[in-house]
Amino acid sequence: MSEPDLGMIVALTVPFLGTVLGSSFVFFLKRAMGELVQKALLGFAAGVMIAASVWSLLIPAIENAEAQGVTGWIPASIGFLLGIGLLLAIDHFLPHQHLDDPQPEGMPCRMKKPTMLIFAVALHNLPEGMAVGVVLAGFLTGEASIALAGVISLAVGIAIQNVPEGAIISMPLVSCGLTRKKAFLYGVASGAVEPLGAALMVACIGFMTPALPYILAFAAGAMMYVVVEELIPETQTGKHTNVGAVALALGFVLMMILDVALG
């Protein structure tokens, strides 16, 4: 199997399989996860995404821009802010509801709560898929600063944090009245946007090379918005807030090791 083919398979399937595995926990766990466990898992996911934004996206964006003869921080800054802005707009308009929030957000609609919960998780997963896809696209264009190992490390890191994420979304759906089978399928559906986001980035490969620094930073900004807007606030409410902070550090270190050691 050629390296491009391997990169495509890993980027499009591994993160999604992490969500599938996590969603399958609904068949084995009899009750929803406790607050302490949820905060630990959310903090871990936040740490992975922060590290991925820096080592897998922003640093390559700066290096790629400098290789093109451009001041590195300029496209990195522009792309990062555009990523934040797009997720801010989507968050404002897309109907969705977070697990611990009794009120839905976004445009008013008549969707049921399980569907709103799935939309919230899909909003979270989209930038993760885009991040893996843009790194894959950079590798496929032959960009020297992005190796196959970098694609694999990012995909594996996202998959690791998708496992607890899948469990966190599927378990509460049972308490919303869904059967365990439907809760599993809803959890899987929430992760389907990741390979779609990755495929979208790869489809743009024709103009990817000159715009790569901007797109890498864009994906970093989108991921960082999710971390700051959703993950960290959920770890810092109620009890056990320190657990979320410790888990964030562990997730950050793990993703950093994966990226530096493999990338």
C-alpha positions as a Markdown table, in Angstrom:
| # | Residue | x | y | z |
|---|---|---|---|---|
| 1 | Met | 0.0 | 0.0 | 0.0 |
| 2 | Ser | 1.4 | 3.4 | -1.0 |
| 3 | Glu | 1.9 | 6.2 | 1.6 |
| 4 | Pro | -0.8 | 8.4 | 0.1 |
| 5 | Asp | -3.3 | 5.5 | 0.2 |
| 6 | Leu | -2.4 | 4.7 | 3.8 |
| 7 | Gly | -2.8 | 8.4 | 4.8 |
| 8 | Met | -6.2 | 8.6 | 3.2 |
| 9 | Ile | -7.4 | 5.4 | 5.0 |
| 10 | Val | -6.1 | 6.5 | 8.4 |
| 11 | Ala | -7.4 | 10.1 | 8.1 |
| 12 | Leu | -10.9 | 9.2 | 7.0 |
| 13 | Thr | -11.5 | 6.2 | 9.2 |
| 14 | Val | -9.4 | 6.2 | 12.4 |
| 15 | Pro | -11.0 | 9.3 | 14.1 |
| 16 | Phe | -14.5 | 8.1 | 13.1 |
| 17 | Leu | -13.8 | 4.6 | 14.6 |
| 18 | Gly | -12.9 | 6.3 | 17.9 |
| 19 | Thr | -16.4 | 7.8 | 18.0 |
| 20 | Val | -18.0 | 4.4 | 17.1 |
| 21 | Leu | -16.0 | 2.6 | 19.8 |
| 22 | Gly | -17.0 | 5.2 | 22.4 |
| 23 | Ser | -20.7 | 5.2 | 21.4 |
| 24 | Ser | -20.7 | 1.4 | 21.8 |
| 25 | Phe | -20.2 | 1.8 | 25.5 |
| 26 | Val | -23.9 | 2.5 | 25.7 |
| 27 | Phe | -24.4 | -1.3 | 25.4 |
| 28 | Phe | -22.1 | -2.0 | 28.4 |
| 29 | Leu | -22.6 | 0.8 | 30.8 |
| 30 | Lys | -25.8 | 0.6 | 32.8 |
| 31 | Arg | -25.9 | 4.2 | 33.9 |
| 32 | Ala | -24.7 | 7.6 | 32.8 |
| 33 | Met | -21.1 | 8.5 | 33.7 |
| 34 | Gly | -20.6 | 10.4 | 36.9 |
| 35 | Glu | -19.7 | 14.1 | 37.0 |
| 36 | Leu | -16.1 | 13.4 | 37.9 |
| 37 | Val | -15.6 | 11.0 | 35.1 |
| 38 | Gln | -17.2 | 13.3 | 32.6 |
| 39 | Lys | -15.1 | 16.3 | 33.7 |
| 40 | Ala | -11.9 | 14.1 | 33.4 |
| 41 | Leu | -12.8 | 13.0 | 29.9 |
| 42 | Leu | -13.8 | 16.4 | 28.7 |
| 43 | Gly | -10.6 | 17.9 | 30.1 |
| 44 | Phe | -8.6 | 15.2 | 28.4 |
| 45 | Ala | -10.3 | 16.0 | 25.1 |
| 46 | Ala | -9.6 | 19.7 | 25.5 |
| 47 | Gly | -5.9 | 19.0 | 26.1 |
| 48 | Val | -5.6 | 16.8 | 23.0 |
| 49 | Met | -7.3 | 19.5 | 20.9 |
| 50 | Ile | -5.1 | 22.3 | 22.2 |
| 51 | Ala | -1.9 | 20.4 | 21.6 |
| 52 | Ala | -3.1 | 19.4 | 18.1 |
| 53 | Ser | -3.9 | 23.0 | 17.3 |
| 54 | Val | -0.4 | 24.1 | 18.2 |
| 55 | Trp | 1.9 | 21.2 | 17.1 |
| 56 | Ser | -0.1 | 19.7 | 14.2 |
| 57 | Leu | -1.6 | 22.9 | 12.7 |
| 58 | Leu | -0.2 | 26.3 | 13.8 |
| 59 | Ile | 3.5 | 25.4 | 13.8 |
| 60 | Pro | 3.3 | 23.8 | 10.4 |
| 61 | Ala | 1.3 | 26.8 | 9.1 |
| 62 | Ile | 4.0 | 29.1 | 10.2 |
| 63 | Glu | 6.8 | 26.9 | 8.8 |
| 64 | Asn | 4.9 | 26.5 | 5.5 |
| 65 | Ala | 4.3 | 30.2 | 5.1 |
| 66 | Glu | 8.0 | 31.0 | 5.8 |
| 67 | Ala | 8.9 | 28.3 | 3.1 |
| 68 | Gln | 6.8 | 30.3 | 0.7 |
| 69 | Gly | 8.7 | 33.5 | 1.5 |
| 70 | Val | 5.8 | 34.9 | 3.6 |
| 71 | Thr | 6.1 | 36.3 | 7.2 |
| 72 | Gly | 5.0 | 33.2 | 9.1 |
| 73 | Trp | 2.7 | 34.8 | 11.7 |
| 74 | Ile | 0.6 | 36.7 | 9.2 |
| 75 | Pro | -1.3 | 33.8 | 7.5 |
| 76 | Ala | -1.3 | 31.9 | 10.8 |
| 77 | Ser | -3.0 | 34.8 | 12.5 |
| 78 | Ile | -5.5 | 35.5 | 9.7 |
| 79 | Gly | -6.4 | 31.8 | 9.3 |
| 80 | Phe | -6.8 | 31.3 | 13.1 |
| 81 | Leu | -9.2 | 34.2 | 13.5 |
| 82 | Leu | -11.2 | 33.1 | 10.5 |
| 83 | Gly | -11.6 | 29.7 | 12.0 |
| 84 | Ile | -12.8 | 31.2 | 15.3 |
| 85 | Gly | -15.2 | 33.5 | 13.3 |
| 86 | Leu | -16.7 | 30.7 | 11.3 |
| 87 | Leu | -17.4 | 28.5 | 14.4 |
| 88 | Leu | -18.8 | 31.5 | 16.2 |
| 89 | Ala | -21.2 | 32.0 | 13.3 |
| 90 | Ile | -22.2 | 28.3 | 13.1 |
| 91 | Asp | -22.6 | 28.2 | 16.9 |
| 92 | His | -24.9 | 31.3 | 16.7 |
| 93 | Phe | -27.2 | 30.1 | 13.9 |
| 94 | Leu | -27.1 | 26.2 | 14.1 |
| 95 | Pro | -29.8 | 24.8 | 16.4 |
| 96 | His | -28.2 | 22.7 | 19.0 |
| 97 | Gln | -28.3 | 21.9 | 22.7 |
| 98 | His | -25.5 | 21.0 | 25.2 |
| 99 | Leu | -25.8 | 18.2 | 27.7 |
| 100 | Asp | -25.9 | 20.3 | 30.8 |
| 101 | Asp | -27.9 | 23.2 | 29.3 |
| 102 | Pro | -31.7 | 23.1 | 29.6 |
| 103 | Gln | -32.1 | 25.7 | 26.9 |
| 104 | Pro | -31.2 | 25.1 | 23.2 |
| 105 | Glu | -29.0 | 27.5 | 21.3 |
| 106 | Gly | -29.0 | 28.8 | 17.7 |
| 107 | Met | -32.0 | 29.6 | 15.5 |
| 108 | Pro | -35.4 | 28.6 | 17.0 |
| 109 | Cys | -36.7 | 25.2 | 15.7 |
| 110 | Arg | -38.9 | 22.3 | 16.6 |
| 111 | Met | -36.3 | 19.6 | 16.7 |
| 112 | Lys | -36.4 | 17.2 | 19.6 |
| 113 | Lys | -33.7 | 17.2 | 22.3 |
| 114 | Pro | -31.8 | 14.1 | 21.1 |
| 115 | Thr | -31.4 | 15.7 | 17.7 |
| 116 | Met | -30.3 | 19.0 | 19.2 |
| 117 | Leu | -27.7 | 17.1 | 21.3 |
| 118 | Ile | -26.3 | 15.4 | 18.2 |
| 119 | Phe | -26.1 | 18.8 | 16.4 |
| 120 | Ala | -24.0 | 20.1 | 19.3 |
| 121 | Val | -21.6 | 17.2 | 19.1 |
| 122 | Ala | -21.4 | 17.4 | 15.3 |
| 123 | Leu | -20.5 | 21.1 | 15.7 |
| 124 | His | -17.6 | 19.9 | 17.9 |
| 125 | Asn | -16.5 | 17.2 | 15.6 |
| 126 | Leu | -16.5 | 19.1 | 12.3 |
| 127 | Pro | -13.3 | 21.1 | 13.0 |
| 128 | Glu | -11.6 | 17.9 | 14.1 |
| 129 | Gly | -12.3 | 16.3 | 10.8 |
| 130 | Met | -11.2 | 19.4 | 9.0 |
| 131 | Ala | -8.0 | 19.4 | 10.9 |
| 132 | Val | -7.1 | 15.9 | 10.0 |
| 133 | Gly | -8.2 | 16.5 | 6.4 |
| 134 | Val | -6.0 | 19.6 | 5.9 |
| 135 | Val | -3.0 | 17.9 | 7.3 |
| 136 | Leu | -3.6 | 15.0 | 5.0 |
| 137 | Ala | -4.1 | 17.4 | 2.1 |
| 138 | Gly | -0.8 | 19.0 | 2.9 |
| 139 | Phe | 0.9 | 15.6 | 2.9 |
| 140 | Leu | -0.6 | 14.7 | -0.4 |
| 141 | Thr | 0.6 | 17.8 | -2.0 |
| 142 | Gly | 4.2 | 16.8 | -1.0 |
| 143 | Glu | 4.6 | 19.6 | 1.5 |
| 144 | Ala | 8.0 | 18.9 | 3.2 |
| 145 | Ser | 6.9 | 20.1 | 6.6 |
| 146 | Ile | 4.1 | 17.5 | 6.8 |
| 147 | Ala | 5.0 | 13.8 | 6.9 |
| 148 | Leu | 2.8 | 10.7 | 6.9 |
| 149 | Ala | 3.7 | 10.2 | 10.5 |
| 150 | Gly | 2.2 | 13.6 | 11.2 |
| 151 | Val | -1.1 | 12.6 | 9.6 |
| 152 | Ile | -1.2 | 9.4 | 11.6 |
| 153 | Ser | -0.3 | 11.0 | 14.9 |
| 154 | Leu | -3.1 | 13.6 | 14.5 |
| 155 | Ala | -5.6 | 11.0 | 13.5 |
| 156 | Val | -4.7 | 8.8 | 16.4 |
| 157 | Gly | -4.8 | 11.6 | 18.8 |
| 158 | Ile | -8.3 | 12.7 | 17.7 |
| 159 | Ala | -9.5 | 9.1 | 17.8 |
| 160 | Ile | -8.3 | 8.7 | 21.4 |
| 161 | Gln | -10.3 | 11.7 | 22.5 |
| 162 | Asn | -13.3 | 10.6 | 20.4 |
| 163 | Val | -13.7 | 7.4 | 22.4 |
| 164 | Pro | -14.8 | 9.1 | 25.7 |
| 165 | Glu | -16.6 | 11.7 | 23.7 |
| 166 | Gly | -18.7 | 9.1 | 22.0 |
| 167 | Ala | -19.6 | 7.6 | 25.3 |
| 168 | Ile | -20.5 | 10.9 | 26.8 |
| 169 | Ile | -23.0 | 11.7 | 24.1 |
| 170 | Ser | -24.6 | 8.2 | 23.7 |
| 171 | Met | -25.3 | 7.5 | 27.4 |
| 172 | Pro | -27.5 | 10.6 | 28.1 |
| 173 | Leu | -29.5 | 9.8 | 25.0 |
| 174 | Val | -30.9 | 6.8 | 26.7 |
| 175 | Ser | -32.2 | 9.0 | 29.5 |
| 176 | Cys | -33.9 | 11.1 | 26.8 |
| 177 | Gly | -36.0 | 8.1 | 26.0 |
| 178 | Leu | -34.1 | 6.5 | 23.1 |
| 179 | Thr | -33.3 | 2.8 | 23.0 |
| 180 | Arg | -29.6 | 1.8 | 23.5 |
| 181 | Lys | -29.5 | 0.8 | 19.8 |
| 182 | Lys | -30.8 | 4.2 | 18.7 |
| 183 | Ala | -28.5 | 6.0 | 21.2 |
| 184 | Phe | -25.5 | 4.2 | 19.6 |
| 185 | Leu | -26.6 | 5.1 | 16.1 |
| 186 | Tyr | -27.1 | 8.7 | 17.1 |
| 187 | Gly | -23.6 | 8.7 | 18.6 |
| 188 | Val | -22.1 | 7.2 | 15.5 |
| 189 | Ala | -24.0 | 9.8 | 13.4 |
| 190 | Ser | -22.4 | 12.6 | 15.4 |
| 191 | Gly | -19.0 | 11.4 | 14.4 |
| 192 | Ala | -19.9 | 11.0 | 10.7 |
| 193 | Val | -19.1 | 14.7 | 10.1 |
| 194 | Glu | -15.4 | 14.0 | 10.8 |
| 195 | Pro | -14.7 | 12.0 | 7.6 |
| 196 | Leu | -16.9 | 14.4 | 5.7 |
| 197 | Gly | -14.9 | 17.4 | 7.0 |
| 198 | Ala | -11.6 | 15.6 | 6.1 |
| 199 | Ala | -12.9 | 14.7 | 2.7 |
| 200 | Leu | -13.9 | 18.3 | 2.1 |
| 201 | Met | -10.4 | 19.5 | 2.8 |
| 202 | Val | -8.9 | 16.8 | 0.5 |
| 203 | Ala | -11.3 | 17.8 | -2.2 |
| 204 | Cys | -9.8 | 21.3 | -2.1 |
| 205 | Ile | -6.3 | 20.0 | -2.7 |
| 206 | Gly | -6.1 | 21.7 | -6.1 |
| 207 | Phe | -5.6 | 25.1 | -4.6 |
| 208 | Met | -4.4 | 23.8 | -1.2 |
| 209 | Thr | -0.6 | 24.5 | -1.7 |
| 210 | Pro | -0.6 | 28.3 | -1.8 |
| 211 | Ala | -3.4 | 28.6 | 0.8 |
| 212 | Leu | -2.1 | 25.8 | 3.1 |
| 213 | Pro | -0.8 | 28.1 | 5.9 |
| 214 | Tyr | -4.2 | 29.8 | 6.1 |
| 215 | Ile | -6.2 | 26.6 | 6.0 |
| 216 | Leu | -4.0 | 24.9 | 8.7 |
| 217 | Ala | -4.4 | 27.9 | 11.0 |
| 218 | Phe | -8.1 | 28.0 | 10.1 |
| 219 | Ala | -8.6 | 24.5 | 11.4 |
| 220 | Ala | -6.6 | 25.4 | 14.5 |
| 221 | Gly | -8.9 | 28.3 | 15.2 |
| 222 | Ala | -12.0 | 26.2 | 14.7 |
| 223 | Met | -10.7 | 23.6 | 17.2 |
| 224 | Met | -9.7 | 26.2 | 19.7 |
| 225 | Tyr | -13.2 | 27.8 | 19.6 |
| 226 | Val | -14.7 | 24.4 | 20.6 |
| 227 | Val | -12.2 | 24.0 | 23.4 |
| 228 | Val | -12.8 | 27.5 | 24.9 |
| 229 | Glu | -16.6 | 27.7 | 24.2 |
| 230 | Glu | -17.6 | 24.2 | 25.2 |
| 231 | Leu | -15.1 | 21.8 | 26.7 |
| 232 | Ile | -13.3 | 24.0 | 29.3 |
| 233 | Pro | -16.5 | 25.6 | 30.6 |
| 234 | Glu | -18.1 | 22.2 | 31.1 |
| 235 | Thr | -15.1 | 21.1 | 33.2 |
| 236 | Gln | -15.2 | 24.2 | 35.4 |
| 237 | Thr | -18.8 | 24.1 | 36.7 |
| 238 | Gly | -19.9 | 22.4 | 39.9 |
| 239 | Lys | -17.5 | 20.1 | 41.7 |
| 240 | His | -14.3 | 18.4 | 40.7 |
| 241 | Thr | -13.1 | 21.3 | 38.6 |
| 242 | Asn | -9.5 | 20.4 | 39.4 |
| 243 | Val | -10.0 | 17.0 | 37.8 |
| 244 | Gly | -10.7 | 18.7 | 34.5 |
| 245 | Ala | -7.5 | 20.8 | 34.7 |
| 246 | Val | -5.4 | 17.7 | 35.5 |
| 247 | Ala | -7.0 | 15.7 | 32.7 |
| 248 | Leu | -6.4 | 18.6 | 30.2 |
| 249 | Ala | -2.7 | 18.6 | 31.1 |
| 250 | Leu | -2.5 | 14.8 | 30.5 |
| 251 | Gly | -4.3 | 15.1 | 27.2 |
| 252 | Phe | -2.1 | 17.9 | 26.1 |
| 253 | Val | 1.1 | 16.0 | 27.0 |
| 254 | Leu | -0.1 | 12.8 | 25.3 |
| 255 | Met | -0.9 | 14.7 | 22.0 |
| 256 | Met | 2.4 | 16.6 | 22.2 |
| 257 | Ile | 4.3 | 13.3 | 22.6 |
| 258 | Leu | 2.4 | 11.7 | 19.7 |
| 259 | Asp | 3.1 | 14.6 | 17.4 |
| 260 | Val | 6.8 | 15.2 | 18.3 |
| 261 | Ala | 7.6 | 11.5 | 18.5 |
| 262 | Leu | 5.8 | 10.4 | 15.4 |
| 263 | Gly | 5.7 | 13.6 | 13.4 |
